[in-house]
Amino acid sequence: MSKKDKEKPVEGIILEALPSATFKVKLANGNEEILAYLAGKMRLYYIKVLPGDKVLLELSPDGKRGRIIRRL
């Protein structure tokens, strides 16, 4: 089983936009707030993400950081 098969995307809501394409995100499955950054394809195609948007995240193994892979 590859690494990609184990990871399940998590939904969240953007709370605040920070510098360097970094965002504060509140996870949908709890009251947890994490820092997340935009995935490369989202930067490449200039996908805009604003506070209040629902997004799909891949979490790091420690669960404190994430990567935004899709805007919903």
N, CA, C and O atoms as a Tinker XYZ file with bonds, in Angstrom:
   288  protein
     1  N      0.839000   -1.170000    0.000000    73     2
     2  CA     0.000000    0.000000    0.000000    64     1     3
     3  C      0.891000    1.242000    0.000000    63     2     4     5
     4  O      1.813000    1.344000    0.809000    81     3
     5  N      0.621000    2.176000   -0.895000    73     3     6
     6  CA     1.456000    3.365000   -0.989000    64     5     7
     7  C      1.032000    4.412000    0.040000    63     6     8     9
     8  O     -0.009000    4.291000    0.685000    81     7
     9  N      1.850000    5.419000    0.170000    73     7    10
    10  CA     1.597000    6.491000    1.131000    64     9    11
    11  C      0.303000    7.239000    0.805000    63    10    12    13
    12  O     -0.433000    7.627000    1.712000    81    11
    13  N      0.024000    7.442000   -0.477000    73    11    14
    14  CA    -1.166000    8.179000   -0.899000    64    13    15
    15  C     -2.451000    7.447000   -0.535000    63    14    16    17
    16  O     -3.472000    8.086000   -0.280000    81    15
    17  N     -2.417000    6.106000   -0.507000    73    15    18
    18  CA    -3.611000    5.336000   -0.190000    64    17    19
    19  C     -4.017000    5.487000    1.274000    63    18    20    21
    20  O     -5.204000    5.408000    1.590000    81    19
    21  N     -3.069000    5.699000    2.161000    73    19    22
    22  CA    -3.349000    5.804000    3.583000    64    21    23
    23  C     -3.973000    7.145000    3.951000    63    22    24    25
    24  O     -4.815000    7.211000    4.846000    81    23
    25  N     -3.572000    8.208000    3.273000    73    23    26
    26  CA    -4.038000    9.543000    3.626000    64    25    27
    27  C     -5.470000    9.766000    3.154000    63    26    28    29
    28  O     -5.825000    9.438000    2.022000    81    27
    29  N     -6.277000   10.324000    4.035000    73    27    30
    30  CA    -7.638000   10.686000    3.660000    64    29    31
    31  C     -7.765000   12.200000    3.792000    63    30    32    33
    32  O     -7.394000   12.764000    4.821000    81    31
    33  N     -8.279000   12.858000    2.770000    73    31    34
    34  CA    -8.459000   14.310000    2.864000    64    33    35
    35  C     -9.477000   14.676000    3.944000    63    34    36    37
    36  O    -10.415000   13.927000    4.217000    81    35
    37  N     -9.271000   15.836000    4.545000    73    35    38
    38  CA   -10.121000   16.348000    5.606000    64    37    39
    39  C    -10.695000   17.682000    5.142000    63    38    40    41
    40  O    -10.002000   18.463000    4.489000    81    39
    41  N    -11.951000   17.946000    5.473000    73    39    42
    42  CA   -12.557000   19.223000    5.112000    64    41    43
    43  C    -12.285000   20.250000    6.200000    63    42    44    45
    44  O    -12.135000   19.915000    7.376000    81    43
    45  N    -12.226000   21.507000    5.780000    73    43    46
    46  CA   -12.029000   22.593000    6.724000    64    45    47
    47  C    -12.556000   23.896000    6.156000    63    46    48    49
    48  O    -12.949000   23.963000    4.991000    81    47
    49  N    -12.563000   24.936000    6.988000    73    47    50
    50  CA   -13.024000   26.261000    6.584000    64    49    51
    51  C    -11.900000   27.252000    6.860000    63    50    52    53
    52  O    -11.309000   27.252000    7.940000    81    51
    53  N    -11.614000   28.094000    5.876000    73    51    54
    54  CA   -10.567000   29.108000    6.015000    64    53    55
    55  C    -11.029000   30.168000    7.007000    63    54    56    57
    56  O    -12.108000   30.739000    6.851000    81    55
    57  N    -10.215000   30.430000    8.026000    73    55    58
    58  CA   -10.522000   31.470000    9.004000    64    57    59
    59  C     -9.809000   32.773000    8.693000    63    58    60    61
    60  O    -10.388000   33.854000    8.801000    81    59
    61  N     -8.534000   32.659000    8.304000    73    59    62
    62  CA    -7.719000   33.858000    8.128000    64    61    63
    63  C     -6.647000   33.602000    7.077000    63    62    64    65
    64  O     -6.064000   32.520000    7.018000    81    63
    65  N     -6.397000   34.611000    6.247000    73    63    66
    66  CA    -5.328000   34.533000    5.255000    64    65    67
    67  C     -4.077000   35.181000    5.845000    63    66    68    69
    68  O     -4.129000   36.306000    6.343000    81    67
    69  N     -2.965000   34.471000    5.785000    73    67    70
    70  CA    -1.683000   34.950000    6.297000    64    69    71
    71  C     -0.718000   35.127000    5.134000    63    70    72    73
    72  O     -1.019000   34.683000    4.026000    81    71
    73  N      0.429000   35.761000    5.347000    73    71    74
    74  CA     1.393000   35.945000    4.255000    64    73    75
    75  C      1.938000   34.617000    3.716000    63    74    76    77
    76  O      1.875000   33.586000    4.384000    81    75
    77  N      2.467000   34.669000    2.505000    73    75    78
    78  CA     3.117000   33.529000    1.842000    64    77    79
    79  C      2.161000   32.377000    1.556000    63    78    80    81
    80  O      2.532000   31.213000    1.707000    81    79
    81  N      0.951000   32.688000    1.151000    73    79    82
    82  CA    -0.053000   31.676000    0.788000    64    81    83
    83  C     -0.282000   30.670000    1.918000    63    82    84    85
    84  O     -0.449000   29.476000    1.672000    81    83
    85  N     -0.287000   31.165000    3.150000    73    83    86
    86  CA    -0.542000   30.359000    4.335000    64    85    87
    87  C     -1.890000   30.783000    4.910000    63    86    88    89
    88  O     -2.264000   31.954000    4.839000    81    87
    89  N     -2.610000   29.830000    5.477000    73    87    90
    90  CA    -3.947000   30.110000    5.983000    64    89    91
    91  C     -4.168000   29.441000    7.323000    63    90    92    93
    92  O     -3.599000   28.386000    7.603000    81    91
    93  N     -5.008000   30.067000    8.163000    73    91    94
    94  CA    -5.502000   29.424000    9.373000    64    93    95
    95  C     -6.781000   28.728000    8.990000    63    94    96    97
    96  O     -7.681000   29.349000    8.422000    81    95
    97  N     -6.880000   27.436000    9.293000    73    95    98
    98  CA    -8.027000   26.631000    8.879000    64    97    99
    99  C     -8.633000   25.938000   10.095000    63    98   100   101
   100  O     -7.922000   25.366000   10.922000    81    99
   101  N     -9.961000   26.000000   10.189000    73    99   102
   102  CA   -10.677000   25.270000   11.235000    64   101   103
   103  C    -11.169000   23.969000   10.620000    63   102   104   105
   104  O    -11.875000   23.983000    9.611000    81   103
   105  N    -10.801000   22.846000   11.223000    73   103   106
   106  CA   -11.187000   21.543000   10.698000    64   105   107
   107  C    -12.662000   21.284000   10.959000    63   106   108   109
   108  O    -13.197000   21.669000   11.999000    81   107
   109  N    -13.309000   20.632000   10.010000    73   107   110
   110  CA   -14.742000   20.358000   10.105000    64   109   111
   111  C    -15.056000   19.277000   11.138000    63   110   112   113
   112  O    -16.162000   19.249000   11.678000    81   111
   113  N    -14.112000   18.396000   11.419000    73   111   114
   114  CA   -14.376000   17.286000   12.341000    64   113   115
   115  C    -14.146000   17.646000   13.806000    63   114   116   117
   116  O    -14.293000   16.778000   14.668000    81   115
   117  N    -13.798000   18.868000   14.115000    73   115   118
   118  CA   -13.578000   19.287000   15.496000    64   117   119
   119  C    -13.330000   20.775000   15.574000    63   118   120   121
   120  O    -13.493000   21.498000   14.592000    81   119
   121  N    -12.938000   21.220000   16.737000    73   119   122
   122  CA   -12.665000   22.640000   16.945000    64   121   123
   123  C    -11.188000   22.966000   16.782000    63   122   124   125
   124  O    -10.719000   24.001000   17.258000    81   123
   125  N    -10.471000   22.102000   16.123000    73   123   126
   126  CA    -9.033000   22.259000   15.947000    64   125   127
   127  C     -8.722000   23.295000   14.865000    63   126   128   129
   128  O     -9.358000   23.306000   13.812000    81   127
   129  N     -7.743000   24.163000   15.127000    73   127   130
   130  CA    -7.266000   25.129000   14.136000    64   129   131
   131  C     -5.836000   24.763000   13.769000    63   130   132   133
   132  O     -5.006000   24.508000   14.642000    81   131
   133  N     -5.555000   24.738000   12.470000    73   131   134
   134  CA    -4.213000   24.393000   12.011000    64   133   135
   135  C     -3.741000   25.434000   11.005000    63   134   136   137
   136  O     -4.532000   26.238000   10.511000    81   135
   137  N     -2.451000   25.412000   10.708000    73   135   138
   138  CA    -1.876000   26.226000    9.642000    64   137   139
   139  C     -1.797000   25.373000    8.390000    63   138   140   141
   140  O     -1.397000   24.210000    8.446000    81   139
   141  N     -2.177000   25.950000    7.266000    73   139   142
   142  CA    -2.145000   25.204000    6.014000    64   141   143
   143  C     -1.596000   26.095000    4.908000    63   142   144   145
   144  O     -1.733000   27.317000    4.956000    81   143
   145  N     -0.973000   25.471000    3.912000    73   143   146
   146  CA    -0.444000   26.217000    2.772000    64   145   147
   147  C     -1.070000   25.676000    1.495000    63   146   148   149
   148  O     -1.621000   24.575000    1.484000    81   147
   149  N     -0.985000   26.452000    0.421000    73   147   150
   150  CA    -1.563000   26.047000   -0.853000    64   149   151
   151  C     -0.700000   25.009000   -1.542000    63   150   152   153
   152  O      0.527000   25.103000   -1.519000    81   151
   153  N     -1.333000   24.019000   -2.154000    73   151   154
   154  CA    -0.624000   23.022000   -2.943000    64   153   155
   155  C     -0.097000   23.672000   -4.219000    63   154   156   157
   156  O     -0.589000   24.724000   -4.629000    81   155
   157  N      0.874000   23.069000   -4.832000    73   155   158
   158  CA     1.527000   23.620000   -6.016000    64   157   159
   159  C      0.593000   23.892000   -7.181000    63   158   160   161
   160  O      0.712000   24.934000   -7.826000    81   159
   161  N     -0.334000   22.983000   -7.470000    73   159   162
   162  CA    -1.256000   23.174000   -8.598000    64   161   163
   163  C     -2.187000   24.366000   -8.349000    63   162   164   165
   164  O     -2.571000   25.062000   -9.289000    81   163
   165  N     -2.549000   24.598000   -7.088000    73   163   166
   166  CA    -3.425000   25.728000   -6.789000    64   165   167
   167  C     -2.685000   27.042000   -6.995000    63   166   168   169
   168  O     -3.279000   28.031000   -7.425000    81   167
   169  N     -1.395000   27.055000   -6.693000    73   167   170
   170  CA    -0.584000   28.253000   -6.961000    64   169   171
   171  C     -0.373000   28.440000   -8.460000    63   170   172   173
   172  O     -0.447000   29.557000   -8.972000    81   171
   173  N     -0.110000   27.347000   -9.153000    73   171   174
   174  CA     0.176000   27.389000  -10.580000    64   173   175
   175  C     -0.988000   27.961000  -11.375000    63   174   176   177
   176  O     -0.785000   28.762000  -12.287000    81   175
   177  N     -2.212000   27.552000  -11.032000    73   175   178
   178  CA    -3.389000   27.986000  -11.774000    64   177   179
   179  C     -4.120000   29.157000  -11.111000    63   178   180   181
   180  O     -5.256000   29.464000  -11.475000    81   179
   181  N     -3.472000   29.814000  -10.135000    73   179   182
   182  CA    -4.009000   31.008000   -9.476000    64   181   183
   183  C     -5.405000   30.790000   -8.894000    63   182   184   185
   184  O     -6.286000   31.637000   -9.045000    81   183
   185  N     -5.602000   29.658000   -8.233000    73   183   186
   186  CA    -6.868000   29.398000   -7.569000    64   185   187
   187  C     -6.926000   30.280000   -6.320000    63   186   188   189
   188  O     -6.064000   30.183000   -5.446000    81   187
   189  N     -7.932000   31.130000   -6.242000    73   187   190
   190  CA    -8.056000   32.054000   -5.119000    64   189   191
   191  C     -8.781000   31.379000   -3.965000    63   190   192   193
   192  O     -9.785000   30.693000   -4.161000    81   191
   193  N     -8.260000   31.583000   -2.760000    73   191   194
   194  CA    -8.869000   31.052000   -1.551000    64   193   195
   195  C     -9.050000   32.225000   -0.596000    63   194   196   197
   196  O     -8.096000   32.941000   -0.291000    81   195
   197  N    -10.272000   32.416000   -0.128000    73   195   198
   198  CA   -10.605000   33.534000    0.743000    64   197   199
   199  C    -11.169000   33.029000    2.063000    63   198   200   201
   200  O    -11.649000   31.899000    2.138000    81   199
   201  N    -11.116000   33.859000    3.112000    73   199   202
   202  CA   -11.726000   33.452000    4.381000    64   201   203
   203  C    -13.201000   33.113000    4.187000    63   202   204   205
   204  O    -13.933000   33.841000    3.516000    81   203
   205  N    -13.625000   32.005000    4.779000    73   203   206
   206  CA   -14.995000   31.532000    4.645000    64   205   207
   207  C    -15.147000   30.404000    3.644000    63   206   208   209
   208  O    -16.181000   29.736000    3.632000    81   207
   209  N    -14.146000   30.173000    2.802000    73   207   210
   210  CA   -14.207000   29.109000    1.800000    64   209   211
   211  C    -14.025000   27.741000    2.458000    63   210   212   213
   212  O    -13.261000   27.597000    3.412000    81   211
   213  N    -14.738000   26.741000    1.937000    73   211   214
   214  CA   -14.525000   25.347000    2.353000    64   213   215
   215  C    -13.403000   24.781000    1.499000    63   214   216   217
   216  O    -13.355000   25.015000    0.291000    81   215
   217  N    -12.504000   24.041000    2.122000    73   215   218
   218  CA   -11.360000   23.469000    1.414000    64   217   219
   219  C    -11.153000   22.015000    1.829000    63   218   220   221
   220  O    -11.654000   21.564000    2.859000    81   219
   221  N    -10.403000   21.299000    1.002000    73   219   222
   222  CA   -10.002000   19.921000    1.272000    64   221   223
   223  C     -8.512000   19.940000    1.601000    63   222   224   225
   224  O     -7.723000   20.548000    0.878000    81   223
   225  N     -8.130000   19.280000    2.684000    73   223   226
   226  CA    -6.751000   19.317000    3.191000    64   225   227
   227  C     -6.153000   17.937000    3.291000    63   226   228   229
   228  O     -6.858000   16.951000    3.508000    81   227
   229  N     -4.848000   17.875000    3.132000    73   227   230
   230  CA    -4.068000   16.696000    3.512000    64   229   231
   231  C     -3.299000   17.093000    4.756000    63   230   232   233
   232  O     -2.563000   18.079000    4.738000    81   231
   233  N     -3.456000   16.342000    5.836000    73   231   234
   234  CA    -2.790000   16.670000    7.087000    64   233   235
   235  C     -1.410000   16.028000    7.161000    63   234   236   237
   236  O     -1.173000   14.966000    6.587000    81   235
   237  N     -0.504000   16.692000    7.877000    73   235   238
   238  CA     0.809000   16.118000    8.127000    64   237   239
   239  C      0.657000   15.029000    9.191000    63   238   240   241
   240  O     -0.370000   14.972000    9.866000    81   239
   241  N      1.654000   14.171000    9.349000    73   239   242
   242  CA     1.544000   13.084000   10.337000    64   241   243
   243  C      1.316000   13.578000   11.772000    63   242   244   245
   244  O      0.651000   12.896000   12.552000    81   243
   245  N      1.854000   14.746000   12.131000    73   243   246
   246  CA     1.637000   15.257000   13.490000    64   245   247
   247  C      0.286000   15.948000   13.648000    63   246   248   249
   248  O     -0.160000   16.174000   14.773000    81   247
   249  N     -0.373000   16.288000   12.535000    73   247   250
   250  CA    -1.713000   16.859000   12.574000    64   249   251
   251  C     -1.783000   18.340000   12.887000    63   250   252   253
   252  O     -2.867000   18.871000   13.128000    81   251
   253  N     -0.634000   19.022000   12.886000    73   251   254
   254  CA    -0.620000   20.452000   13.204000    64   253   255
   255  C     -0.506000   21.342000   11.978000    63   254   256   257
   256  O     -0.737000   22.548000   12.062000    81   255
   257  N     -0.156000   20.763000   10.851000    73   255   258
   258  CA    -0.020000   21.517000    9.604000    64   257   259
   259  C     -0.735000   20.752000    8.504000    63   258   260   261
   260  O     -0.995000   19.555000    8.626000    81   259
   261  N     -1.048000   21.462000    7.429000    73   259   262
   262  CA    -1.748000   20.804000    6.342000    64   261   263
   263  C     -1.456000   21.464000    5.008000    63   262   264   265
   264  O     -0.830000   22.522000    4.943000    81   263
   265  N     -1.918000   20.825000    3.950000    73   263   266
   266  CA    -1.746000   21.321000    2.590000    64   265   267
   267  C     -3.121000   21.380000    1.952000    63   266   268   269
   268  O     -3.841000   20.382000    1.917000    81   267
   269  N     -3.486000   22.554000    1.447000    73   267   270
   270  CA    -4.794000   22.742000    0.807000    64   269   271
   271  C     -4.693000   22.195000   -0.609000    63   270   272   273
   272  O     -3.902000   22.681000   -1.418000    81   271
   273  N     -5.503000   21.180000   -0.903000    73   271   274
   274  CA    -5.422000   20.545000   -2.215000    64   273   275
   275  C     -6.609000   20.885000   -3.109000    63   274   276   277
   276  O     -6.549000   20.686000   -4.322000    81   275
   277  N     -7.702000   21.405000   -2.510000    73   275   278
   278  CA    -8.869000   21.720000   -3.335000    64   277   279
   279  C     -9.787000   22.681000   -2.627000    63   278   280   281
   280  O     -9.940000   22.615000   -1.407000    81   279
   281  N    -10.405000   23.582000   -3.384000    73   279   282
   282  CA   -11.437000   24.469000   -2.848000    64   281   283
   283  C    -12.798000   23.879000   -3.211000    63   282   284   285
   284  O    -13.027000   23.499000   -4.359000    81   283
   285  N    -13.692000   23.803000   -2.242000    73   283   286
   286  CA   -15.006000   23.197000   -2.478000    64   285   287
   287  C    -16.082000   24.227000   -2.721000    63   286   288
   288  O    -17.241000   23.871000   -2.935000    81   287
